[in-house]
Amino acid sequence: MKPLITYGILAVSSVLVGTLITGCATPTDQATRQCGSDYSCLSDMALKYHQQADQASSLAQRYELEAEAMKGQDAEAAKQRHARAQAYWSEAKQADELARDYQSQLPHNVRQ
């Protein structure tokens, strides 16, 4: 039963990492071309990437806690969890940078 659970967690994690990587791979210049000066688009994209950063950070924290809990029991599993946490921290940083890029393109003092 334990290998099945581990496999399930690994599969779900892989899908989430793939989704985050795909979502975070958009270069800033392409983002500018995508939205131009459309306030709604820029605002929506900033929110989207802030949410992705939050999700990735939450997953990274979870894997850090799991790694810490497993240190004394299963060193290899702890090492894998730590590596996953590092990958999620990286994704969170990229998503946060994109969110800040979109947010910086928003015109100031605009009311909707």
ChimeraX attribute file (.defattr): number of C-alpha atoms within 10 A of each C-alpha:
attribute: neighborCount
match mode: 1-to-1
recipient: residues
	/A:1	5
	/A:2	7
	/A:3	8
	/A:4	9
	/A:5	10
	/A:6	12
	/A:7	11
	/A:8	12
	/A:9	11
	/A:10	14
	/A:11	12
	/A:12	12
	/A:13	15
	/A:14	13
	/A:15	11
	/A:16	16
	/A:17	18
	/A:18	12
	/A:19	12
	/A:20	21
	/A:21	18
	/A:22	10
	/A:23	15
	/A:24	21
	/A:25	12
	/A:26	13
	/A:27	10
	/A:28	14
	/A:29	10
	/A:30	10
	/A:31	16
	/A:32	15
	/A:33	9
	/A:34	12
	/A:35	17
	/A:36	13
	/A:37	13
	/A:38	13
	/A:39	18
	/A:40	12
	/A:41	16
	/A:42	24
	/A:43	17
	/A:44	15
	/A:45	20
	/A:46	24
	/A:47	17
	/A:48	17
	/A:49	24
	/A:50	20
	/A:51	16
	/A:52	23
	/A:53	26
	/A:54	16
	/A:55	18
	/A:56	25
	/A:57	20
	/A:58	16
	/A:59	21
	/A:60	24
	/A:61	17
	/A:62	16
	/A:63	21
	/A:64	20
	/A:65	15
	/A:66	16
	/A:67	23
	/A:68	15
	/A:69	12
	/A:70	16
	/A:71	13
	/A:72	9
	/A:73	9
	/A:74	11
	/A:75	13
	/A:76	12
	/A:77	15
	/A:78	21
	/A:79	16
	/A:80	13
	/A:81	22
	/A:82	21
	/A:83	16
	/A:84	22
	/A:85	24
	/A:86	17
	/A:87	17
	/A:88	26
	/A:89	19
	/A:90	17
	/A:91	24
	/A:92	27
	/A:93	18
	/A:94	21
	/A:95	28
	/A:96	23
	/A:97	18
	/A:98	24
	/A:99	25
	/A:100	17
	/A:101	20
	/A:102	23
	/A:103	19
	/A:104	13
	/A:105	17
	/A:106	18
	/A:107	12
	/A:108	8
	/A:109	6
	/A:110	7
	/A:111	6
	/A:112	5
